[in-house]
């Protein structure tokens, strides 16, 4: 039996997300998956660029709906004096503020860190920018592909001798968002370890470019100590072998990994080439890497001789790690993913429900958090959130007329 969702790890944490597009808002969404109460703040007219990013179906922004699931929506123009005053009143009731404006922007609006902490000394502020709050690039604009390119990630992606490539998804944004959620959770753990009267807020400086670079753990050492700049190799790994994408006789692409001697031996048995186990070219991982071309050709020729269904029988029999290269259609149809409930249906005004990935990770013995709805309409929850501050309908109407909310 699962426990109620109000036992979720971040239950009781309140997050105000005033960021735009994807990276920083994704940090808040991930915290919402763990039970945090997240309020999305937009300008009164909306206009977050994420609302216009594909996929948009019949005028309805699916990217917005899924990326901001479970959040309440309010509108507020903090650039106006009345909006700034209302913001400082509002922020006193939150644990975390998430923002991704260019460095110095909030300061220019009179919402510098000292002012924020004067309004709420316990406030954790996540500042997620392309290049951080300091350094010569601090005020540069940035998007996911910029982070990917500058971090060294894109340099590794593509075919040998060909151009570097980006994937058809803003990977740099979601990676930065993961680091943002980790940073928020770390700051909360540090703050909440103290008695409430001793708790202090924090300012987190998260560079999306550094987040992407952090994934490439050994490359700096490989270059400085070994003098090697790792290059593009297509789908082939050059740190373990065999490890590549192969094609079956019926055109199905799949990835196969043979890290370590025991797995390599299982591959040899699966393809009927146990003679390779005594071939000095493939005696250990270092030797297999030196003879990658020959090894990959042997495996590729075997894969191309059989349909995928027959390949799976032989690979499964020897317990070889492999997977078909799934599309999203394959992933949602997979019986394992279905058994795990890896996708959930989120209630939605236009479509009834919208499918989205379930929360990750899972806490054993607890029910996962089910988002109340998809990304909110601009200002959808103004009455509820501002009502908690004591604002009545007449005051809200006056603020709407002044385009403050």
C-alpha positions in Angstrom: 0.0 0.0 0.0 1.3 3.4 -0.9 1.2 6.3 1.5 -0.7 9.5 0.8 0.9 12.0 -1.7 1.1 14.6 1.1 3.9 12.4 2.5 6.0 13.4 -0.6 9.6 14.4 0.2 9.1 18.1 -0.6 5.6 18.4 0.8 5.2 21.8 2.5 7.9 23.5 0.4 6.6 26.5 -1.5 8.4 27.6 -4.7 7.7 30.8 -6.7 8.8 30.2 -10.3 9.2 33.5 -12.2 11.5 32.1 -14.8 10.8 31.7 -18.6 11.2 29.0 -21.2 12.6 25.8 -19.9 15.8 25.3 -17.8 14.8 27.1 -14.6 11.1 26.3 -14.8 12.1 22.6 -15.2 13.9 22.8 -11.9 10.7 24.0 -10.2 8.6 21.3 -12.0 11.0 18.5 -10.8 10.6 19.8 -7.3 6.8 19.8 -7.8 7.1 16.2 -8.8 8.5 15.6 -5.3 5.5 17.3 -3.6 6.5 21.0 -3.6 3.8 23.6 -4.1 4.9 25.6 -7.1 3.4 28.9 -8.3 4.2 30.1 -11.8 4.5 33.9 -12.2 4.1 35.5 -15.6 3.6 39.0 -16.9 -0.1 40.0 -17.2 -0.1 39.5 -20.9 1.7 36.1 -20.7 4.1 35.7 -23.6 6.5 33.2 -22.2 8.3 31.9 -25.4 7.7 28.4 -24.3 4.0 28.8 -25.2 5.1 29.2 -28.8 7.5 26.3 -29.0 6.5 23.1 -30.9 4.5 21.1 -30.2 1.5 23.3 -30.4 -1.7 21.5 -31.3 -4.7 23.5 -32.6 -3.3 26.6 -30.9 -2.7 24.9 -27.5 0.9 24.7 -26.3 1.7 21.1 -25.4 5.2 22.0 -24.4 4.0 24.6 -21.9 1.3 22.2 -20.6 3.7 19.4 -19.9 6.8 21.4 -18.7 4.8 23.4 -16.2 2.4 20.7 -15.0 1.1 20.8 -11.5 1.8 24.6 -11.1 -0.6 27.3 -10.1 -0.5 30.3 -12.4 -0.4 34.0 -11.3 0.3 37.2 -13.2 2.3 40.1 -11.9 4.4 42.9 -13.4 7.2 43.4 -10.9 8.6 46.2 -13.0 5.9 48.5 -11.8 6.0 50.0 -8.2 2.7 48.4 -7.2 3.9 45.1 -8.7 7.2 45.2 -6.9 5.5 46.0 -3.5 3.0 43.1 -4.1 5.9 40.8 -5.0 7.8 41.5 -1.8 4.6 40.8 0.2 4.1 37.6 -1.8 7.7 36.3 -1.5 7.5 36.4 2.3 5.4 33.2 2.2 7.7 31.2 -0.1 10.8 29.0 0.6 12.3 29.3 -2.9 12.4 31.8 -5.7 13.5 30.6 -9.2 14.6 33.1 -11.8 16.6 33.1 -15.0 16.8 36.8 -16.1 20.1 38.1 -17.4 22.5 38.9 -14.6 21.6 42.1 -12.9 18.0 42.3 -14.2 16.2 41.8 -10.9 18.6 44.3 -9.3 17.6 46.9 -11.8 13.9 46.3 -10.8 14.8 46.9 -7.2 14.7 43.2 -6.3 18.3 42.7 -5.4 19.3 39.9 -3.1 19.4 42.2 0.0 15.9 43.4 -0.7 14.6 39.8 -1.2 16.2 38.6 2.0 14.9 41.7 3.9 11.4 40.5 2.9 12.2 36.9 3.6 15.5 36.0 5.5 14.9 32.3 4.9 14.4 32.6 1.1 16.5 30.4 -1.2 17.0 32.1 -4.6 18.0 30.0 -7.6 19.5 32.1 -10.3 19.9 30.0 -13.4 21.6 31.8 -16.3 23.7 30.7 -19.3 27.1 31.7 -17.9 26.6 32.5 -14.2 26.5 35.7 -12.2 30.2 36.6 -12.6 32.8 36.6 -15.3 33.0 38.4 -18.6 30.1 36.5 -20.2 27.7 37.0 -17.3 25.3 39.2 -19.3 25.4 37.2 -22.5 22.1 35.7 -23.7 22.0 32.0 -23.9 19.8 29.1 -25.0 20.2 25.3 -24.8 22.3 24.9 -28.0 24.6 27.7 -26.8 25.2 25.8 -23.6 25.7 22.5 -25.4 28.2 24.0 -27.9 30.3 26.0 -25.4 30.4 23.2 -22.8 32.2 20.8 -25.2 29.2 18.5 -25.5 28.4 19.3 -29.2 32.0 18.8 -30.1 31.6 15.1 -29.4 28.3 14.6 -31.3 28.4 13.7 -35.0 30.2 11.5 -37.4 34.0 11.4 -37.7 35.1 14.2 -40.1 31.6 15.6 -40.2 30.1 18.6 -38.6 29.2 18.7 -35.0 25.5 18.1 -34.4 22.8 19.0 -31.9 19.9 16.7 -31.1 16.4 17.7 -31.9 15.6 18.6 -28.2 17.0 21.4 -25.9 19.2 19.0 -23.9 21.2 21.9 -22.4 18.1 23.3 -20.8 16.8 20.1 -19.1 20.3 19.2 -17.9 20.6 22.6 -16.3 17.1 22.1 -14.8 18.2 18.9 -13.2 21.1 20.7 -11.5 18.7 23.4 -10.5 16.4 20.9 -8.7 19.5 19.3 -7.1 20.7 22.7 -5.9 17.3 23.6 -4.5 17.0 20.3 -2.6 20.6 20.8 -1.3 19.9 24.3 -0.1 16.7 23.2 1.6 18.5 20.3 3.4 21.2 22.7 4.6 18.7 25.4 5.8 16.2 23.0 7.4 18.9 21.2 9.3 19.0 24.2 11.7 16.3 25.4 14.1 13.9 27.7 12.4 15.2 30.8 14.2 18.7 30.1 12.9 17.7 29.4 9.3 19.1 31.7 6.7 18.4 31.9 3.0 20.9 31.3 0.2 21.7 32.6 -3.3 22.5 29.9 -5.8 24.5 30.8 -8.9 23.9 28.1 -11.5 25.5 28.3 -15.0 23.8 26.2 -17.6 27.1 25.9 -19.6 28.9 24.7 -16.5 26.1 22.2 -15.8 26.6 20.7 -19.3 30.4 20.7 -18.9 30.1 18.9 -15.5 28.7 15.9 -17.3 32.0 15.4 -19.2 33.9 14.3 -16.1 37.3 12.9 -17.4 37.8 15.1 -20.5 39.8 17.8 -18.8 42.2 15.3 -17.3 42.3 13.4 -20.6 43.4 16.6 -22.3 45.7 18.1 -19.7 47.5 14.9 -18.7 47.2 12.9 -21.8 47.2 15.7 -24.4 44.1 14.2 -26.0 41.1 16.2 -27.3 38.3 13.7 -27.6 36.6 13.9 -31.0 33.4 12.8 -32.8 33.1 9.1 -33.4 29.4 8.8 -34.5 27.7 6.3 -32.3 30.8 4.4 -31.5 32.4 4.7 -28.0 36.2 4.9 -27.8 36.4 4.2 -24.1 34.9 0.7 -24.1 34.4 -1.9 -26.9 32.3 -3.1 -28.4 29.7 -0.3 -28.0 27.9 1.0 -31.1 24.6 1.2 -32.9 24.0 -1.7 -35.4 21.3 -2.4 -38.0 19.4 -5.7 -38.3 18.5 -7.3 -41.7 15.0 -5.8 -41.5 16.3 -2.3 -41.0 15.8 -2.1 -37.2 18.5 0.0 -35.4 19.7 -1.1 -32.0 22.5 -0.4 -29.6 24.7 -3.0 -28.1 27.2 -2.6 -25.3 30.0 -5.0 -24.3 31.8 -3.3 -21.4 34.2 -5.8 -19.7 35.5 -9.2 -20.5 32.6 -11.3 -19.3 30.1 -9.4 -21.5 32.4 -9.5 -24.5 32.5 -13.3 -24.0 28.7 -13.4 -24.0 28.6 -11.4 -27.2 31.0 -13.8 -28.9 28.8 -16.8 -27.9 25.7 -15.0 -29.2 27.2 -14.3 -32.6 28.8 -17.7 -32.9 32.3 -16.4 -32.8 33.9 -17.9 -29.7 37.2 -17.9 -31.7 37.4 -14.1 -31.0 38.0 -14.9 -27.3 41.5 -16.1 -28.2 42.2 -13.4 -30.8 45.0 -11.2 -29.5 43.4 -8.2 -31.1 40.5 -8.5 -28.6 42.2 -9.8 -25.6 41.1 -7.0 -23.3 39.3 -3.6 -23.5 42.4 -1.7 -24.5 43.1 -4.1 -27.3 39.5 -4.0 -28.5 39.6 -0.2 -28.6 42.8 -0.3 -30.7 41.0 -2.7 -33.2 37.5 -1.1 -33.1 37.0 -1.0 -36.8 37.6 -4.7 -37.2 35.5 -5.7 -34.2 32.6 -3.5 -35.2 32.7 -4.8 -38.7 32.4 -8.4 -37.4 29.4 -7.6 -35.2 27.8 -5.4 -37.9 28.0 -8.1 -40.5 26.4 -10.6 -38.1 23.6 -8.1 -37.2 22.9 -7.4 -40.9 22.4 -11.1 -41.6 19.4 -11.6 -39.3 16.1 -9.9 -38.7 15.8 -8.1 -35.3 13.4 -10.7 -33.8 15.9 -13.4 -34.3 18.8 -11.3 -33.1 16.9 -10.7 -29.8 16.5 -14.4 -29.2 20.2 -15.0 -29.5 21.2 -11.9 -27.6 18.7 -12.6 -24.8 19.9 -16.2 -24.6 23.4 -15.0 -23.7 22.2 -12.1 -21.5 23.8 -9.4 -23.8 23.0 -5.8 -23.0 21.2 -4.3 -26.0 18.1 -2.2 -26.9 16.2 -1.3 -29.9 16.6 2.5 -30.6 13.1 3.5 -29.4 10.9 6.2 -30.8 8.4 7.8 -28.3 5.8 5.5 -29.8 7.9 2.5 -29.0 8.6 3.7 -25.5 4.9 4.3 -24.6 4.0 0.9 -26.0 6.7 -1.0 -24.2 5.2 -3.5 -21.6 7.9 -2.8 -19.0 7.2 1.0 -19.2 3.5 0.3 -19.0 3.9 -2.0 -16.0 6.0 0.6 -14.2 3.5 3.4 -15.0 6.3 5.4 -16.5 3.8 7.8 -18.2 0.8 9.4 -16.5 -2.3 11.3 -17.7 -2.4 14.8 -16.4 -5.8 16.5 -16.3 -6.2 19.3 -18.9 -8.9 21.8 -19.8 -8.7 21.4 -23.6 -7.7 17.7 -24.1 -9.2 16.0 -21.0 -5.8 14.6 -20.2 -2.3 15.0 -21.6 0.3 12.2 -21.2 3.6 13.1 -19.5 6.5 11.2 -17.9 5.8 10.1 -14.3 7.9 11.5 -11.5 11.5 10.3 -11.2 12.8 8.9 -8.8 10.2 6.8 -6.9 10.2 6.6 -3.1 9.3 3.0 -2.1 6.2 2.7 0.0 4.8 6.1 -1.1 2.5 7.1 -3.9 3.9 9.3 -6.6 2.7 12.9 -6.8 -0.1 13.3 -9.4 -0.1 16.8 -10.8 -3.5 18.5 -10.5 -3.3 19.8 -14.0 -1.1 20.8 -16.9 0.6 24.2 -17.2 -1.8 26.9 -16.1 -3.3 29.7 -18.0 -1.8 33.1 -17.3 -3.1 34.4 -14.0 -5.4 31.4 -13.6 -4.9 31.3 -9.8 -4.7 35.0 -9.1 -7.7 35.0 -6.9 -6.6 32.1 -4.8 -2.9 33.1 -4.4 -3.5 36.8 -3.8 -6.5 36.0 -1.7 -4.1 34.4 0.8 -2.5 37.8 1.2 -5.9 39.3 2.0 -6.6 40.9 -1.4 -10.3 41.1 -2.3 -12.0 41.2 -5.6 -12.1 45.0 -5.7 -8.4 45.2 -5.1 -7.7 42.6 -7.7 -9.9 44.4 -10.2 -8.0 47.6 -9.6 -4.6 45.8 -10.1 -6.0 44.3 -13.3 -7.1 47.7 -14.6 -3.6 49.0 -13.9 -2.1 46.0 -15.7 -0.2 45.1 -12.6 -1.7 41.6 -12.6 
